Amino acid sequence: MLKHTNTTPQGPRSRLTLEDGMTLWRARDVYRVRRGIEGCVILFLLLEALSFLGSGRWDLFLTILGFQIAVLWGGRWLLRTAWTWSRTRWHRLILVILLGATLGGCESMAREVVKLHGVKVDPFPGQCAPESVQVGYCVQTTQERKGTP
């Protein structure tokens, strides 16, 4: 007699849990709905093709039906690609939006670029004159000298 069997005294055990069974049930339902929608679209395209061919309009048959099929395939591919991209990279997009909204700052970008090039900048906020790059430190603009900011 074999010591290792797949049965227990109560009978064979199911390897699937209730959650696994529900997942399979939902997947089957989604598959049926998708096939039903695809069947309706294909039926519509076939009826349209038969109406064009029945009236002898080959030009409409080739252009309109070809365009519709290309849009369906291309749209499906585009949606699938966009969905895959959004599922994998959504956190980067959110991070860029948050950083862009919070790190705008009060100083102008030109002032920061001038600082990066080694120009000594006045610690108080204000615009640097374009001549400050040649001089080496931030020179007040003519408007600031007159008293108008």
Secondary structure, DSSP 8 states (H G I E B T S, - for coil): --S--SEETTEE--S--HHHHHHHHHHHHHHHHHHHHHHHHHHHHHHHHHHHHHTT-HHHIIIIIHHHHHHHHHHHHHHHHHHHHHHHHHHHHHHHHHHHHHS--SS-HHHHHHHHTT-B--SS-----TTHHHHSB----HHHHHT--
